[in-house]
Amino acid sequence: MAALLLAMSDFLEPGRGPDQGGDFRVSPTLFVALAIAGFVVGTVGHLARSRALQAIGIGMIFLATLVIPVLLSVSR
């Protein structure tokens, strides 16, 4: 437990964290908009009790938070 706290303490001060070495220069607006739209679609799916809309909403959130950023990162 002490080792975990010691490792985490490096990240409490913003200047002591790892250097940002990535070349990911894409505006997050697309990802945020897609995630919000996914939450809206998923919520509508829950209210309408439509499993298809729920699945589409979950898929949109998954795309916005993992798939598209990883694909963009790998392709550059």
Secondary structure as the mmCIF struct_conf table of DSSP 4:
data_model
#
loop_
_struct_conf.conf_type_id
_struct_conf.id
_struct_conf.beg_label_comp_id
_struct_conf.beg_label_asym_id
_struct_conf.beg_label_seq_id
_struct_conf.end_label_comp_id
_struct_conf.end_label_asym_id
_struct_conf.end_label_seq_id
HELX_RH_AL_P HELX_RH_AL_P1 ALA A 2 SER A 9
TURN_TY1_P TURN_TY1_P1 ASP A 10 LEU A 12
BEND BEND1 GLU A 13 GLU A 13
HELX_RH_3T_P HELX_RH_3T_P1 PRO A 14 ARG A 16
BEND BEND2 GLY A 17 GLY A 17
TURN_TY1_P TURN_TY1_P2 PRO A 28 PRO A 28
HELX_RH_AL_P HELX_RH_AL_P2 THR A 29 ALA A 48
TURN_TY1_P TURN_TY1_P3 ARG A 49 ARG A 49
HELX_RH_AL_P HELX_RH_AL_P3 ARG A 51 PHE A 62
HELX_RH_PI_P HELX_RH_PI_P1 LEU A 63 VAL A 67
HELX_RH_AL_P HELX_RH_AL_P4 ILE A 68 SER A 75
#
